[in-house]
Amino acid sequence: MQVCNLLPRRFDFVAPSTFFPEKHPWMDKLQVLQKLAANEKTSARIFKALADPPTTSLQRLKALTTGGLPTFIDVGNSFGAPAIVEDNIMHQLVKNGKRVVMMGDDTWIQLYPEHFNKSFPYPSFNVKDLDTVDNGVIEHLLPSLHNNDWDVLIAHFLGVDHAGHIFGVDSTPMIQKLEQYNKILEGVIDTLRSLSKPGGTHENTLLLVMGDHGQTLNGDHGGGTAEEVETSLFAWSPKTPPDAVLSVLDHSSCNVDQHGEEVCISTMHQLDFAATISALLGIPFPFGSIGRVNPELYALSTGTWVNQTMGTDACTSQNDLEAWMRRYAEVLCVNCWQVKRYIDQYSATSVIGFPSEDLQHITNLYSRAQANWSASLRFTCSSETGSQDKLEEGKRSVLPQQIDAYTDFLKTFAKLARSAWTEFDLWSMGIGLLLMILSVIIQAYTLVKLNTICQPSDQKSASSSIIGKLVFAFALVAIRAASFLSNSYILAEGRVANFLLATSCITSMWHSMVKGKFSIENFVFLFLNIFTRFGIDIGMSKQSPAPAITKDHSVNAICKIFGVSSCNILLEIFPSISLAFVAYIILKFLSHAICQRFLKYFVSCGTMVSYVSIAFHWASETTLFSHAGIVQGFGRSLAPRFVYAIGGLSLAISALYRIFSPSDHLKMNKRITILAAVMICSWSPTILVLLGKQGPFVALICMTGAWCIIKLQQKCRRDSGLSVADPVSVIQWSFLAVCLFYLTGHWCTFDGLRYGAAFIGFDHFHIIRQGLLLSIDTFGVSHILPILSLPFIAMVSYNSTSKDDRLKNVILNNITQVFLMYGLVIAITATMTIICVTIQRRHLMVWGLFAPKYVFDVIGLLLTDLLICLASFYYS
């Protein structure tokens, strides 16, 4: 048995468009597969293959070959996969003398370094490269089909995956890739057909065209949505099985295609893939496989229809269907024995294992199925005399019943494994949770003590006014943290943060109006919240590749009013105008913030060069330089590197200035302003170029929101006479950071990572470099810039010309309070996330939503603590 493996992605890439409510441009491109499914119903079939989340590539490849459920912890190995050590079909193929050839994605070599007779790996992490891997596969695929030196051939294409990540599903490159695959498949099928005659090389070959996971419309994957877990599997045998195969295939989901031909589609779980392939190739099932040999995929192989007697006592008067059912029942018998062996071993060695009542139920199902198997063997091969009609009727009923008994056992255990598989060490979880709660208590106690120490004696009576703000701030944090118990609120976290930010703004406005001191900053901040709300809707939309705008967006309604052409022109011009405005504001700020001439000129010149490089980089991606290849290449590759280099050099200069500059000739607040200005100008261009053309728009929102919060904080301190930090301002600062995270199109799921940003300025993958760029893009506007900008909240009210130690201590204590408040907010949020994940550990969406949210929040907490420690030293 020889198997040829290819990989597209989404289910609607393969299935006819008539199976879906609405036809899209990417549908019906793989015509060769649809024609085979329509015209050769006994030898070709389209399957909807259901994957188990998480749906990152490494986890899916591992699950496909081991036959087990994916583990969430494997997400951490997605960019540096270690070799798989547990039993898998690749190991069994080599162990049983099967020859395996692989071409394409080099992840296979990382997972199985010594399992291939021949391999042609190509680097897979450059998502901007749509052709290198595919061209390499094309170069070796057709020649390999003419060779007789392999039993399994794996051809892993990547163009569709990369086109989805960069351009989205509804894009010209994606459609071009699908059309290219259609031509490749035509050549493969013609070659297999020509060599499948009796005695031919591919007489018993089975072609599988499949995906390891699905894709969202913006080309991402990793979560557990229907688009991500539903992929396709197409099976075709060049040698046609008997017509009896139609009795095995499912006919409940049939429809006519666009040519009027009937096409039927079946459904299978990818969990069953390893067991089915093992049965087809005649190799032992992987030890950890818990899947079932899929009857339809098994029946499509002509080798399973060979009607031959088995043993001296075998029945000889069997038709094709009866002989196949008997063979399939025997395969299921071995399949169930292997799964039962694994259950026993797992239960004996696992710390927690399965619940005893569930385990007893599984054991009873297996015992009943085995008892039925012994009875069916005696009945179907009985030599006792009797009515021939009764004997034939009995044989027709006993085998299906036996198959159903084995199927019931396998499906029941698979369901149990999905619901209760993961072992949760409750003691360790409890200790970790207690440590998090203890750290929150210590932070809160430290903050209260610092507030008491720093509060001057003449302000003790006024300190009661801060209690109301503390209660209000705590209520806002508690509401947001409690919302993490619901998966719906996690999905809408950006909108929740925006709502709470608007609530704080409205409360502040009402409080000011009651006192008769209405300020313009309150009105601007409220308007900014409304504007941000629409931006979050665009950023959080999974229906479009960022920053494109679909018909569901509110911006599209504006485009209808002003005209599509005018709207498109504005969308092209607006980023450049916004970038120029951002550069002007920053340069104006630098001219007032920095008094040292050398430092001012260096930072200003570096900022100007960075922003010009960003503009040039964007221009190179348009048709403006399409005829100037050198200029276009410079803009796409070298311009972003200039931005990164200038940012790194600015960070080095700021560190040297912090270490060697004398601190006694400047006021403390002036010195901190200089340090903060240099730090922000060092980071912001890199973050802007990674964010793409949405960056200036986000920067304007960020600067406007920060200006409003700082001005309102300044007025609040002036009115109250308090020298402590305002907790509401810190909460608003953190909520604004959350809004910016979702505004920029990020998500707290793995398919929310913007992988394309990691390759801005680079074409080749390096794990440290690309990992750093991806981290900056992900946490730049939500952690790096907000935390480094916190000193502006702490010191705006100190404009005295005094240089005495008292003022210096007040400013430093105030900055410490702000850092502690901000860290406490993040710590409370992360702690509540851990509590919610612990409570919802058996939730259906635990791996698709709750666990990724936990990972993002814990990483955010660690990053926050690190940045606060570094910033405290830097600004001290």
N, C-alpha and C positions, 0 to 999 in steps of 0.2 A: 504494500500500500504506500503510495507516494502522495504527499500533500504539498500544495503550493499556496503560500500565504501572502496576501497583499493587505494594505490598510487604507481605506478612506476614513470618514468620520461620522457625520450626522446620519440619522435614519432617513431623513428626507432627501439625502443625496442619492439614495439607491431606490427607495420606494417610489412608484408613480405618483405624480401630483394629484391624481384623482382620489387618493386616500386621505387628502388633507382639505380642510375647509377653504383654503386660499392658496392659489398658485404663486410661487415666487421665482425670481430669475434663476436661482441656483438649482431648481428642480429639473428633473428629466434630462440631465446632462449625461448620465451613464446609461445611454440607450441600449448598449449591447447587453447589459445585465437584465434590463427589463424585457427585452425581446426574448432572451433565453428563458426567463421565468414564464413568459406567456406562451411560447411555442413548444417548449420541452418540459412539460409539467411533471413528467416522471423522473427527470434527471436534474432539474434546476429548481431552486427555491430561494426566496428572499425571507430572511428572518429579521424580526426586531429583537436585537440582543440587549438585554438589560444588565447593566453593570452595577456593582455595589459601590457606594461612595466610601471614602473620598476618591475622586476621579482624576488624580494626577497620573501621568504616564507611567512612572515607576511602579506605583501601586497596582495599576491595572495589568501591566506586563507580569508582575510577580503573581498576582491572583490568577491570571490566565494559565500560567505554567504550573503552579502548585495546586490549583483546585481549591484553595482556601479563601476565606474572606480577607479583604485588605485590612491592614493595620494602620491606624492614624499616625503612629510614630514614624512610619516610613516616609511621610511627607518631608521630614528633615533631610532625607537622603536624595531628594529629587535632583540635586545638582552635583551629586558625587556618589553615585550608587555603588554600594559594596556588592561583592559577589553573593548570590543566593546560596545558602548552605542547606536549607531544608529540602526535602525530597521534591522533585519536580519532573515534568515530562522530558525536559532536556536531559536531565541526568539519566532517566530511564532509557531514553533513546540511545545514548552513548553506551550505557551498560549492556544493552541488548544488541549491540553491533549495528545500529542504524546510522547511516551517514547523513549528516546535517550540513546544509549550506546556508549561509546568511549573507544578506546584502542590505545596506541602508543604515538606519539609525544605530549609532555606536553604543547606545544604551545596552543593547544585547551583549556586546563584548564585555561591558562592565559587570553585567549580571551573570554571564556565563562565559568566563574567560577561556575555558579549556574544553568547550563542548562542540566546537564546529570543525568539520573536516576542511572546509574552506570558508573564508569570511571576507567581505568587502565592506568594512565599516567606514562611515563618513560622519564628521562632527555634526551634532544635532542641536546645539544651543544657540546658534546664530539665527534668531527668529526672522531677521531681515533677509536672510538668504533662502529664497524659495526654490532654488534649482540645483544646488550642488549635490545634495543627497539624492534627489530624484534622478538627476542625470547619471549619477553613479549606478543606481539600480537599473536604469534603462540599459546602460552599457553592458551589464553582466547578465541581465535576466533572460533575454531570448536565447543567447548562446548557451546558457546553462540548461535550458529546456531541451536542447538537442543532445545533451550529455546524459549518460547513464551512470553517473558517479554520485548520485545522492538519493536518499529516501525521503527526506523532508527538505523543502526549500522555503526559506523565509525571505520575503522581499518587503522591507518596511519603508514605505514612502513617507515623506514629511512635508511636502509642499502645501498640502491642504491645511495642516496644523499651523504652519508658520503664516500662511496667508490669512488664516482666521485671526491669529494673535495681532497681526499688524494692520490688516485692512478690514477685518470683519467678514462675515459670511456673505452679506449682500454687497459684493464688490467685484470689480472686473478681474483682478488677479485670481480670486477664488473661482470664478466661472471659467477662466482660462485654464486653471489647474484641473478642474473637473473634466473639461473637454480633452485635455491632454491625457488624463487617465483613461478616458473612454477609448482613445486610439490605442493606448498601450494594452488595454484589456482585449481589444479586438485582435491584436497580434498574438497575445498569449493564448487566447481561445482557439484561434486558427491553428497555431502550432500544436497545441494539445490534441485538437481534433485530428490533425493530419498524422499524428503519431500514436493514435489510440486504436488502431486496427488490431485484430487478433495477433498476438505475438509482438506488438509494438511496444515502444518504450513506455507509453502512458496509457496502456490498456486498463490499468487499475488506479489511475491517478484521480484524486479528488481535488478540485480547485476551491479554495476558500478566499473570499474577498471580504475583509472585515475591518472593523474599527475597534480600538481598545477602549474608547470612551466617546461621549458625544461632545458637542460644543454649544455654547450660547451663541446668540446672533452676533455678539461682538468677538467671537472666536475664542473665548476663554473656557476653562474647565477646571475642575477640582472640587466642586460642591456636589450637592445631591439633588438638584432640580431635574425635572423631566428631560430637558434639553441635554443635560450633561450625562445622565445615566442611560439614555436611549441611544443606541448606536445600531449599526447594521451588520448583518452577516449574510453573505450570498454564497451558496454552495452549488456546485455543478460537477456532474460526473460525465466525462466524454462517452463512456460506455453506458447505454441506457439500461436501467434496472427493469425487471418485469412490471407489467401493468398493475400487479398486485400492490405496488408501492403506494398507489393512490388510496388504498384502504388505510394506510398508516398516516399519510399526510393530513394535516388539519385543513378543513374547507370552510371554517366558520368565518374567516376574514378574507373574503374575495371581492374584487371589484374590477371593472373594466379600466384599461389604461387609456391614454389619449388616442390610441389607434383602434379602440373598440375591442381589444383582446382581453380575455379574462386573466387576471393575475391574482394569485392567492399568497397571503403572507402569514407566516407562523411567528410565534414568539418563543424565545428561549432565554434562560438566564446564563450569563457568562460564567457563573459558578459551575455550570455543567460542561464547560468547554474541555477542560483537562481530562475529565473522565471519558468523554466521548472520543476525543482524539486518541487516548490510550487504547480504548477498545478497537478503534478502527485500525490502528497500527500494530495491534497485537502485543503491546508492552504492558507491564504491571501498572496498576493505578498508583499515582504518588501517595505516599503514606498519609499525608495531611489533607488529601482531597476529600471533600464532603459533597461533591456534586453528583448528579445522576446522568447516566448515559442517555442523551437526548434521543428519543425514538425516531424522530423525523430526520435529523441529521445522520443518524446511524443507518437509516433505511436508504438514503440517497446514494450510498456507496454500493456498487454492484457486488463487491466481495462479500457482503453480508447476505446475499440472496443465493449463494451457491447451495443448491439442494443436494446435500450429501448426508449419508448416514453417519452416525457417530457411535461407534462401539458395536459389539455383536448383538446387543439386545435392543438397538434403536429401532424405532418404527420406520417402516419403509414406504408406507402408503400415505405420504404427506404431500399436499400441494405446496406451491411456492410460499403462500402466506403462512401456512401452518409451520413449514420448515423455518421461515424467518422468525416467526413468533417464538418458536422453541429456542432458536439460537439467541434471540434477544433476551429471553427469560434467563438463559444460562449466563449471559453477560451480566444481567442485573443481579443474579445470585452472587457472582464474584464481587460486583460493585458493592452490594450490601455487606458482604463479609468484610471487605476492606474498611468500609465506614464504621462497622461495628467494632472492628479491631482498634481503630483509631479512638472511638468513644471509650472503650475499656482502658486503653493506655492513658488517655487524657484524664479520665476520672481517677485513675490510680495515682497519677503524679501531680495533678493540679492542686494548688493550695485551696482553691474555692470550689472549682468544678461546677457541675450542673445541679439544680435542685433535685432532691431524691425522688420526688413524685414524677418529675419530668423524665428522669433517667429510667425509672421503672416503667413508665409508659412506652418509652423508646424500646426498651428490652422486650416488652410484651409484643410490640409490633413486629420485631425481628423474629422472635420465637414463633409467632403465628405464621409469618411468611415462610419460614423454613419448614414448618410442619405441612403447610399447604404444598410446598415444593415436592416433598417426599410423596405426598398423596397424588399429586398431578403426574409424577413420573410413573407411578404404578398404574394410574388410570390410562394415560395416553399410550403406554406401551404394553397394556395388559393383553395376555394371550388367552384369557378366558373367553369362552363362547358366549354369545349373546346377540341381541339385535344389532345389526350393523348400523342402522339408523341411530339407535341410542348411543352407540360408540362414537359415531361421527359427531353427533350433537354434543356429547360430553367433551370431546376433544376441543371443539370450537369454544366452549365456555370455560374450561379449566385453565387454559393458557392465558386468556385475558384476565381472569381472576388472579392468577399468580403474578402477572405483570403489575396489576393494580396493587397487590399486596406489597410487592417490593417498592413500587413507586410511592405508596403511602408512607412507608418507613423512611425513605430517603427525603421526601419532601417535608415530613414532620420534623426530622432532625435538622434540616437546613433552616426551617423556620425557627426552631429553638435556638440554633447557633446565632442567627441574625439578631434575635431579641435578647439573648443572655450570654453571648460569647465572651465579651470583653471582661476580663477579671479586674475588679476595682478593689484595691487594697484600702479598705476603709480606715484602718488604723493610720497608715501613712498619710492618707488624705486628711484625716482629722488633725494629725500633728501639723501638717502644712497649713491647714486652715487656721489653727490656733496661733501659729507663728505669725501669719498675716494679720490676724485680729490684734495680737499683742503689739506688732509693729505700728498699727494704726493708733492704738491707745498711747503708746510711747510718743509718737509724733504729736498727737493732740495734747498730751500733757506737757511736752516740751514747748509747744506753741503757747499754751496758756501761761506757763511760767515765764517765758520770754516776754510775753505781753505785760505781765505784772511787773517784771523788773524794769522794762523799758519805759513804762508809763510814768511820766513825771508826777510828783506829788500834787502839783497844782491842777492836774487834769483828772484826778481820781473821781471827782464828782461828775465829770462829763463822760466818764467811761461807761456809764450805764446805757448810753445811747447806742453803744456798739453791740449790746446784747441782742437787740431786735434784729440787727443785720446778721449776726451770727446764726440766729434761729432761722431767718429767711434763707440764708445761704445754705445751711445744712438741709433745709427742706428741699431745695432745688436739687442738691446732690443726691439726696435719698430717693426722690422721685425718679430721677434718671437711673440710678443704680437698681431700684426695684423693678424697673421695666425690663431688665435683662432676663427675668423669669419667663418671658413670653418670646417665642421665636419671631412672632410678627413684629414686636417692638424692636428686636435686634435688627431686623431687616429695615425698619423705619427709624433707626437710631439717629440719623442725620436730621430727620424732620423733628424728632423728639427734642434733640439738643437745640434746634432752631426755635422751637416753641417755648422751651424754658428760657432761652436767651431773650426772646421777645417778652416773655412774662416779667423778667427782671427789669427790662427796659420800661415797660408800661408802669410797673410799680414805682420805679424811680421817677418817671414823669409825673405820676399822680402825687407822689410825695412832694415834688418840687412845686407843683401847682397849688397844693394845700398851703405851702409856706409862702406862696406868691413869688417864687423865684424860678420861674420857668426859663430853661436854657435851650438854646438852639441845638446843642449837642444831643439832647434827648430826642428831639424830633429827627435829626439826621440819623441817629443810631436806630430808631424805630423804622425809618424808611429803608435803611440798609438791611435790616432783618427781613423785611418784605422782599427786597430784591434778592437777598441770599436764598430765600425759600425757593424761588423759581430756579436759581442756579443749582440748588441741591436736587431738585427734580430732574434736571438734565444730567447732573453728575451721577446720580444714583440709578439712572435708567439702564437696565441691562438689555434693552432692546436695540441699542445702537453702539457701534464702535466709537469711543470718545475721540474727538469731540464732535462727531456728527450729530445731527438733529433729526429726529424722526417726526412723523406726522402726529404723534401723541404729545409732543412737547408744546408748551405755551409759546416758545419762540417761533414755532411753525405758524401759529395763528398770526403773529406779527408779520411774518413773511408774506402771508396771504394778503394782508392789508396793503403793504408797500410794494408788493410784487416780488416774485421769486428772484428775478435777475438783480433787482436793486438790493434785495436782502443778501444774495450771495456776494455782491461786491462789498457790501458793508462788513460781512463776516470775514472777508479777506483783508480789508483795510483796518478794521477795528483793532486787531492785535498789534499792528505796527504803531497805530496812534496811541494805544494804551501803553505800549512799551516806551515810547518817547516821553509820555507824561510821567511814567514811573521813574525814568531816568532823570527827568528834570526835578522831580520832588526829592529824590535821593541826593542829587548833587547840591540842591539848595539846602537840604538838611546838613550835609557834610560841611558846607561853607560856614554854617553857624555853630556846628557841634565841635569841630576840631580847630584848635588854635595853633598847634605846631605846624610850621610851614611845610617841612619835608613830608610829614605824615599826611597832611591835608592833600598835597599835590600828588603824592603816590597813590593814595586811596581814590582820589577823584579821577586821576588818569586811568587807573586800573578799572574803575567802574565804567568809565566811558568806553574803553576798549572792549570790555566784556559785553556791554549792551549793543555796541556796534557789531560785534561778532555774533551775538544772538540774532540780530536782524538779518545779517548776511546768511546765517545758517537757514533761517526761514525762507529767505529769497531763493536759496539754492534748491529748495524742495519744490518750487513752482516752475513754471515754464519759462521764467525770465532768463535763466542761464542754460536752457536745454541744449543749445548749440555750442556751448563752451564747456567741454567736458572737464578741463583742468580746473576752471573756476568753480564748476558745480561740485567736483570732488573735494576741492579745498573747503567749500562752504559746508558740505555735509560731514566731513571728517575732521579737518583741522580746526575749524571755527569753534566747535564745542570743546575741543581739547585746549584751545587758548583760554576759554572760560574756566575750565577746571584748573589749569595751571595758575592763572591769575588769582583764583580763589585760594588755592593752596599757598601761594606766595604771600597773599594778604594775611592769611592765618599765621604764617611764620613771622611776618613783620609785627603783627599785633602781639604775639607772644613775646618777642624780643622787646617791644616797647613796654609791655607789662613788667618784664623782669628788670630792665636796665634804666628805665626812665625814673628820675627823681620824683617823689610823690609829695614833697613838702612845699613846692612852689605853686601848686594848684589846689583849688578848693576840691573837696572830696567828691561833691556831686559833679563837678566839671570833669574830673578825671574819669569817673565811671561813665559819664556820657560819651567821652572819647572812646573808651574801651568798647562800649556797647555798639557805638556807631561803626567802628572798624570791624567788629565781629559780624554784625548784620550785613554789612557790605561785602564781606568775604564769602558768606554763605548764599546770599540771595540770588546772584547771577546763575550759580550752578543749579539751584532749585528751579529757577525760572526756565532755563533751557531744558531741563528734564520734564517739566510740566507741559512743554509745548506751547502752542499758541493761546491756550487758555491761561497761561502763566501771568501775563500782565493784568488781565481782568481779575484774577484771584489776588494779585498783589495790591491792586487798588482797593479791593474790598477789605483786605487785611489791614492796610495802612489807615483807611477811613475808620474801621472799627477800633483799631488801637488808639487813634487820635481821640475818638469819642470817649472811650473808657478812661484814658489818661486825663482828659479835660474834666470829666465828671468826677473823677477821683480827686483832682486838685480842688475843685469847688467844694466837694464834700469835706475835705480836711480843713479848708479855710472856714467853712461855716461851723463845723463842730469843734474845732480847736484841738482835735486829737492828733497825736503823732504816730499812732499805730496804723498799720495797713488796713484798708477797707476790704473785708472778706467778700463782699458782693462784687467788687471790681475783679478780684482774683477769679471768682466763679465765672464771671462774664468772659474773662480772658480764656479760661479753659473751654467753655462752651463754644466760643468763637473758633478755637483750634479744632474742635470736633466738627463744626460746620464746614470749615475749610477742607478737612480730610475728605468729606463726602462730596463737597462742591467740586473737587478736582477729579472725581470719578473713581475714587478708591472705595474698597469694600473690606469689611472684616471677614473675608473669605479668600481662599487661595485663588479663585478665579477673578478676584478683584485686584490682584497684583498687575501692574502695568509693565509687562516684561519688555515691551518695546523701548521703554525709557532706559533700560540697562544697556542698550546698544546705540544710544545717541553718541555719535562721534567714533564708534568702533564697529568693526565688521566681524571680529573674531571673539570667541568666548574665552574668558579667563575668570575662574570662579571668584577670586577675591575682588578683582576690578568690577565685574558686572554685579556681584553681590553688593558691593559698596554703593554703586550707582542706583541699584534697585532700592536699597534701604533709604538712601537720601530722597529718592522720589516718593517713597511710601510715607516716610515720617518727617519730611522736610517742613511742610506747612502745619503739621499737627503737633510736632514736638520740638524740632530743632529751633525754628524761628521764634515760636511763642516763649520757650524757656529762656533763650538768650536775650529776649526783649523784656523780660520781667523787671529788670532794674528801673525801667522808665516809669513803672507804676510806683516804685518805692521811693523815688527821690524827687519827683516833680515839684513838690511844694517847698523845697529848700533853695531859696535864692539869696540867702544872706551872704554877705562878703566875709563873714567870719571864717577863720581857719582853725579855730580852737579844737581841742580833742573831743570836747563834748558834742559838737555838731558832727564830727567824723563818726563818733560812736553811735549817735542817733541814726545816721544814714545807714551805716553797716548793719545795725540791729534791725532797721526797717527792711533792708534787702533780705536779711535772714528770715524775717517773718514772712515776707512774700514767697520766698522759695519754699519754706516749710508749709505754708498754706497750699501752694500749688501742688507740692508733693503729696500732701495729705489728701487732696481731692482725687489725684490719680490713684493713690493707694486705696482709698475707700471704694472707688470704682472697680479696681482690679479685685479687691476682696469680695465685693458683691458678685462680680462675675464668677469667681471661684465657687462661691456659695450656690449660685444659680446653676452652674454646670454640675455641681455635686448633686443637687436636687433633681436635675433633669438628665441624669446620666443614663437613664433608660428611655429617654425620649427618642422618637423616630428621627429627629433632626440633630441628634447629639453630635454625629461626626460631620454632617454637612453644614452645621451652623454654630451650635454651642461650642464645640471644641475649637474651631478656628477663631471664634470670638475670644475664647480663653487665651489662645496662643498670642493673638494680636495684643490683648490687654496686658499680658504678662511681659511680652517684649517691650511694650510701651512703658510699663512701669520700670523695668530695668534701664531702659534708655533714659527715662526721666530722672531716675536716681543718679545715673552716670553724668548726665548733663548738668544737674543741679550741683553735684560735687565739683565738677570742673568749673562751672560758672562761679560758684562760691569762692573758689581759690582765685579765679581770674579777676573777679571784681573786688576782692578784699584788699 
